[in-house]
Amino acid sequence: LTDEIGQHVRRIIQSLPPEQAEVVLLKHWEELTFAEIAESLNLSQNTVASRYRYAIEKLQRSLEPFIR
């Protein structure tokens, strides 16, 4: 089940708009802060945070079947 969830998460991340996927990858795989992501992408921290929030909401919705 863990492998199945991992594959599902990877598919979801790949299906996100590129700017949202980029923030999620930088936050979780590169372990950057929102400030570091904002600086590296030349964006405001608010923009980075909102892209992250939208992406996480999509991930949560798509993972609901695994949680119930």
The first five atom37 places (N, CA, C, CB, O) and aatype in JSON, in Angstrom:
{
  "aatype": [10, 16, 3, 6, 9, 7, 5, 8, 19, 1, 1, 9, 9, 5, 15, 10, 14, 14, 6, 5, 0, 6, 19, 19, 10, 10, 11, 8, 17, 6, 6, 10, 16, 13, 0, 6, 9, 0, 6, 15, 10, 2, 10, 15, 5, 2, 16, 19, 0, 15, 1, 18, 1, 18, 0, 9, 6, 11, 10, 5, 1, 15, 10, 6, 14, 13, 9, 1],
  "atom_mask": [
    [1, 1, 1, 1, 1],
    [1, 1, 1, 1, 1],
    [1, 1, 1, 1, 1],
    [1, 1, 1, 1, 1],
    [1, 1, 1, 1, 1],
    [1, 1, 1, 0, 1],
    [1, 1, 1, 1, 1],
    [1, 1, 1, 1, 1],
    [1, 1, 1, 1, 1],
    [1, 1, 1, 1, 1],
    [1, 1, 1, 1, 1],
    [1, 1, 1, 1, 1],
    [1, 1, 1, 1, 1],
    [1, 1, 1, 1, 1],
    [1, 1, 1, 1, 1],
    [1, 1, 1, 1, 1],
    [1, 1, 1, 1, 1],
    [1, 1, 1, 1, 1],
    [1, 1, 1, 1, 1],
    [1, 1, 1, 1, 1],
    [1, 1, 1, 1, 1],
    [1, 1, 1, 1, 1],
    [1, 1, 1, 1, 1],
    [1, 1, 1, 1, 1],
    [1, 1, 1, 1, 1],
    [1, 1, 1, 1, 1],
    [1, 1, 1, 1, 1],
    [1, 1, 1, 1, 1],
    [1, 1, 1, 1, 1],
    [1, 1, 1, 1, 1],
    [1, 1, 1, 1, 1],
    [1, 1, 1, 1, 1],
    [1, 1, 1, 1, 1],
    [1, 1, 1, 1, 1],
    [1, 1, 1, 1, 1],
    [1, 1, 1, 1, 1],
    [1, 1, 1, 1, 1],
    [1, 1, 1, 1, 1],
    [1, 1, 1, 1, 1],
    [1, 1, 1, 1, 1],
    [1, 1, 1, 1, 1],
    [1, 1, 1, 1, 1],
    [1, 1, 1, 1, 1],
    [1, 1, 1, 1, 1],
    [1, 1, 1, 1, 1],
    [1, 1, 1, 1, 1],
    [1, 1, 1, 1, 1],
    [1, 1, 1, 1, 1],
    [1, 1, 1, 1, 1],
    [1, 1, 1, 1, 1],
    [1, 1, 1, 1, 1],
    [1, 1, 1, 1, 1],
    [1, 1, 1, 1, 1],
    [1, 1, 1, 1, 1],
    [1, 1, 1, 1, 1],
    [1, 1, 1, 1, 1],
    [1, 1, 1, 1, 1],
    [1, 1, 1, 1, 1],
    [1, 1, 1, 1, 1],
    [1, 1, 1, 1, 1],
    [1, 1, 1, 1, 1],
    [1, 1, 1, 1, 1],
    [1, 1, 1, 1, 1],
    [1, 1, 1, 1, 1],
    [1, 1, 1, 1, 1],
    [1, 1, 1, 1, 1],
    [1, 1, 1, 1, 1],
    [1, 1, 1, 1, 1]
  ],
  "atom_positions": [
    [[0.84, -1.21, 0.0], [0.0, 0.0, 0.0], [0.87, 1.26, 0.0], [-0.95, 0.0, 1.23], [0.55, 2.24, -0.67]],
    [[1.98, 1.23, 0.74], [2.86, 2.39, 0.8], [3.43, 2.7, -0.58], [3.99, 2.16, 1.79], [3.49, 3.86, -0.98]],
    [[3.84, 1.67, -1.32], [4.34, 1.89, -2.68], [3.25, 2.47, -3.57], [4.87, 0.59, -3.28], [3.51, 3.35, -4.39]],
    [[2.03, 1.95, -3.42], [0.91, 2.44, -4.21], [0.64, 3.91, -3.92], [-0.36, 1.6, -3.92], [0.4, 4.69, -4.85]],
    [[0.69, 4.3, -2.66], [0.47, 5.7, -2.29], [1.6, 6.56, -2.85], [0.38, 5.86, -0.75], [1.35, 7.64, -3.39]],
    [[2.83, 6.09, -2.74], [3.97, 6.84, -3.27], [3.86, 7.06, -4.77], [0.0, 0.0, 0.0], [4.13, 8.16, -5.26]],
    [[3.46, 6.04, -5.49], [3.27, 6.17, -6.95], [2.14, 7.15, -7.25], [2.97, 4.79, -7.59], [2.23, 7.95, -8.18]],
    [[1.07, 7.07, -6.46], [-0.07, 7.97, -6.66], [0.36, 9.42, -6.41], [-1.25, 7.58, -5.71], [0.0, 10.32, -7.18]],
    [[1.13, 9.66, -5.36], [1.6, 11.01, -5.05], [2.47, 11.53, -6.19], [2.39, 11.02, -3.72], [2.34, 12.68, -6.61]],
    [[3.37, 10.68, -6.71], [4.21, 11.11, -7.83], [3.37, 11.48, -9.06], [5.21, 10.0, -8.21], [3.64, 12.48, -9.72]],
    [[2.34, 10.68, -9.34], [1.47, 11.0, -10.49], [0.73, 12.31, -10.27], [0.44, 9.86, -10.72], [0.6, 13.12, -11.19]],
    [[0.27, 12.54, -9.05], [-0.45, 13.78, -8.76], [0.49, 14.97, -8.94], [-1.03, 13.76, -7.32], [0.12, 15.97, -9.56]],
    [[1.69, 14.87, -8.39], [2.65, 15.97, -8.52], [2.94, 16.25, -9.99], [3.96, 15.65, -7.76], [3.04, 17.41, -10.39]],
    [[3.09, 15.21, -10.78], [3.33, 15.4, -12.22], [2.15, 16.05, -12.93], [3.65, 14.05, -12.88], [2.32, 16.72, -13.94]],
    [[0.94, 15.86, -12.39], [-0.25, 16.42, -13.03], [-0.54, 17.85, -12.57], [-1.44, 15.55, -12.74], [-1.39, 18.53, -13.16]],
    [[0.16, 18.32, -11.54], [-0.04, 19.69, -11.06], [0.46, 20.68, -12.1], [0.67, 19.91, -9.71], [1.3, 20.35, -12.93]],
    [[-0.06, 21.91, -12.05], [0.55, 22.95, -12.89], [2.05, 23.03, -12.53], [-0.15, 24.36, -12.67], [2.41, 22.9, -11.36]],
    [[2.9, 23.24, -13.51], [4.35, 23.2, -13.27], [4.81, 24.11, -12.14], [5.07, 23.58, -14.52], [5.71, 23.74, -11.38]],
    [[4.2, 25.29, -12.01], [4.65, 26.21, -10.96], [4.3, 25.7, -9.56], [4.04, 27.6, -11.18], [5.0, 26.0, -8.6]],
    [[3.21, 24.94, -9.45], [2.86, 24.34, -8.16], [3.75, 23.13, -7.87], [1.38, 23.92, -8.14], [4.23, 22.97, -6.74]],
    [[3.97, 22.3, -8.86], [4.83, 21.12, -8.68], [6.24, 21.55, -8.28], [4.86, 20.27, -9.97], [6.86, 20.92, -7.42]],
    [[6.73, 22.59, -8.89], [8.08, 23.08, -8.6], [8.21, 23.46, -7.12], [8.43, 24.28, -9.49], [9.2, 23.11, -6.47]],
    [[7.22, 24.17, -6.6], [7.26, 24.59, -5.2], [7.21, 23.38, -4.27], [6.1, 25.54, -4.89], [7.95, 23.32, -3.29]],
    [[6.34, 22.42, -4.57], [6.24, 21.21, -3.73], [7.57, 20.46, -3.73], [5.09, 20.28, -4.23], [8.04, 20.03, -2.68]],
    [[8.17, 20.3, -4.88], [9.44, 19.58, -4.97], [10.55, 20.31, -4.22], [9.84, 19.39, -6.43], [11.34, 19.68, -3.52]],
    [[10.6, 21.62, -4.37], [11.63, 22.39, -3.66], [11.42, 22.34, -2.15], [11.63, 23.85, -4.13], [12.38, 22.27, -1.38]],
    [[10.16, 22.37, -1.73], [9.84, 22.36, -0.3], [10.14, 21.0, 0.33], [8.37, 22.72, -0.08], [10.74, 20.94, 1.4]],
    [[9.74, 19.92, -0.32], [9.84, 18.6, 0.3], [11.1, 17.82, -0.07], [8.65, 17.8, -0.05], [11.68, 17.16, 0.78]],
    [[11.51, 17.89, -1.31], [12.69, 17.12, -1.71], [13.98, 17.89, -1.47], [12.59, 16.73, -3.17], [14.99, 17.31, -1.07]],
    [[13.94, 19.19, -1.71], [15.14, 20.0, -1.48], [15.16, 20.6, -0.07], [15.22, 21.13, -2.52], [16.17, 21.14, 0.37]],
    [[14.03, 20.49, 0.64], [13.88, 20.98, 2.02], [14.2, 22.47, 2.16], [14.77, 20.18, 2.94], [14.82, 22.89, 3.12]],
    [[13.75, 23.25, 1.16], [13.93, 24.7, 1.22], [12.78, 25.34, 1.98], [14.05, 25.3, -0.2], [11.67, 24.8, 2.02]],
    [[13.04, 26.49, 2.56], [11.97, 27.26, 3.21], [11.23, 28.05, 2.13], [12.54, 28.22, 4.31], [11.7, 28.17, 1.0]],
    [[10.06, 28.6, 2.5], [9.34, 29.45, 1.55], [10.2, 30.65, 1.15], [8.0, 29.92, 2.15], [10.19, 31.07, -0.01]],
    [[10.95, 31.2, 2.1], [11.82, 32.34, 1.79], [12.89, 31.96, 0.78], [12.47, 32.88, 3.08], [13.17, 32.72, -0.15]],
    [[13.49, 30.79, 0.95], [14.52, 30.33, 0.02], [13.93, 30.04, -1.36], [15.23, 29.08, 0.56], [14.54, 30.36, -2.38]],
    [[12.74, 29.44, -1.39], [12.08, 29.17, -2.67], [11.74, 30.47, -3.37], [10.79, 28.32, -2.47], [11.97, 30.62, -4.57]],
    [[11.2, 31.42, -2.61], [10.83, 32.72, -3.18], [12.05, 33.4, -3.79], [10.21, 33.63, -2.1], [11.99, 33.94, -4.9]],
    [[13.15, 33.37, -3.07], [14.37, 34.0, -3.57], [14.88, 33.29, -4.83], [15.46, 33.99, -2.48], [15.27, 33.95, -5.79]],
    [[14.87, 31.98, -4.83], [15.42, 31.25, -5.97], [14.54, 31.38, -7.22], [15.59, 29.78, -5.62], [15.03, 31.3, -8.34]],
    [[13.23, 31.57, -7.02], [12.32, 31.69, -8.16], [11.96, 33.14, -8.48], [11.04, 30.91, -7.89], [11.2, 33.42, -9.41]],
    [[12.54, 34.06, -7.7], [12.26, 35.48, -7.87], [10.76, 35.79, -7.75], [12.78, 35.96, -9.23], [10.17, 36.49, -8.57]],
    [[10.16, 35.24, -6.69], [8.74, 35.43, -6.41], [8.59, 35.92, -4.98], [7.95, 34.11, -6.62], [9.53, 35.87, -4.19]],
    [[7.39, 36.41, -4.64], [7.12, 36.78, -3.26], [6.87, 35.52, -2.44], [5.92, 37.76, -3.16], [6.48, 34.48, -2.99]],
    [[7.09, 35.61, -1.14], [6.81, 34.47, -0.27], [5.32, 34.14, -0.29], [7.28, 34.76, 1.16], [4.94, 32.98, -0.18]],
    [[4.47, 35.16, -0.43], [3.03, 34.92, -0.48], [2.66, 34.1, -1.71], [2.25, 36.25, -0.49], [1.82, 33.2, -1.63]],
    [[3.27, 34.39, -2.84], [3.0, 33.63, -4.07], [3.45, 32.18, -3.89], [3.73, 34.27, -5.29], [2.72, 31.25, -4.26]],
    [[4.62, 31.99, -3.34], [5.13, 30.64, -3.1], [4.19, 29.89, -2.16], [6.57, 30.68, -2.5], [3.83, 28.74, -2.42]],
    [[3.78, 30.54, -1.07], [2.9, 29.9, -0.09], [1.56, 29.54, -0.71], [2.69, 30.81, 1.13], [1.02, 28.47, -0.42]],
    [[1.01, 30.4, -1.54], [-0.3, 30.09, -2.14], [-0.18, 28.95, -3.16], [-0.89, 31.34, -2.82], [-1.07, 28.11, -3.23]],
    [[0.89, 28.92, -3.93], [1.09, 27.8, -4.87], [1.21, 26.49, -4.1], [2.36, 28.04, -5.74], [0.67, 25.46, -4.51]],
    [[1.93, 26.54, -2.99], [2.1, 25.35, -2.17], [0.75, 24.91, -1.59], [3.11, 25.61, -1.03], [0.42, 23.73, -1.62]],
    [[-0.01, 25.86, -1.07], [-1.31, 25.54, -0.46], [-2.25, 24.91, -1.49], [-1.96, 26.82, 0.12], [-2.9, 23.91, -1.19]],
    [[-2.32, 25.47, -2.68], [-3.19, 24.89, -3.72], [-2.75, 23.48, -4.09], [-3.2, 25.78, -4.97], [-3.58, 22.59, -4.27]],
    [[-1.45, 23.28, -4.19], [-0.93, 21.96, -4.53], [-1.25, 20.95, -3.43], [0.59, 22.02, -4.77], [-1.67, 19.83, -3.73]],
    [[-1.05, 21.32, -2.19], [-1.31, 20.41, -1.07], [-2.8, 20.09, -0.98], [-0.82, 21.03, 0.26], [-3.17, 18.96, -0.67]],
    [[-3.65, 21.06, -1.24], [-5.1, 20.79, -1.26], [-5.44, 19.74, -2.31], [-5.88, 22.09, -1.53], [-6.24, 18.85, -2.04]],
    [[-4.85, 19.85, -3.48], [-5.09, 18.86, -4.53], [-4.58, 17.49, -4.12], [-4.43, 19.3, -5.85], [-5.24, 16.47, -4.35]],
    [[-3.4, 17.46, -3.51], [-2.85, 16.19, -3.03], [-3.76, 15.56, -1.98], [-1.44, 16.4, -2.45], [-4.04, 14.36, -2.03]],
    [[-4.23, 16.36, -1.05], [-5.1, 15.83, 0.01], [-6.39, 15.27, -0.57], [-5.43, 16.93, 1.03], [-6.82, 14.18, -0.19]],
    [[-7.0, 16.0, -1.49], [-8.25, 15.52, -2.1], [-8.04, 14.21, -2.84], [-8.81, 16.57, -3.06], [-8.88, 13.31, -2.77]],
    [[-6.93, 14.1, -3.54], [-6.71, 12.89, -4.33], [-6.28, 11.71, -3.47], [-5.66, 13.16, -5.39], [-6.38, 10.56, -3.91]],
    [[-5.81, 11.97, -2.26], [-5.41, 10.88, -1.37], [-6.52, 10.44, -0.42], [-4.21, 11.3, -0.56], [-6.35, 9.46, 0.31]],
    [[-7.65, 11.13, -0.43], [-8.76, 10.76, 0.44], [-9.15, 9.29, 0.35], [-9.94, 11.59, 0.12], [-9.4, 8.68, 1.39]],
    [[-9.22, 8.69, -0.84], [-9.59, 7.28, -0.9], [-8.63, 6.35, -0.13], [-9.66, 6.85, -2.36], [-9.04, 5.29, 0.34]],
    [[-7.37, 6.75, -0.01], [-6.41, 5.93, 0.71], [-6.53, 6.09, 2.22], [-5.0, 6.28, 0.27], [-6.13, 5.21, 2.98]],
    [[-7.09, 7.21, 2.64], [-7.18, 7.52, 4.07], [-8.42, 6.93, 4.69], [-7.15, 9.03, 4.28], [-8.42, 6.55, 5.86]],
    [[-9.49, 6.85, 3.92], [-10.77, 6.36, 4.46], [-10.78, 4.88, 4.6], [-11.91, 6.77, 3.59], [-11.78, 4.31, 5.04]]
  ]
}
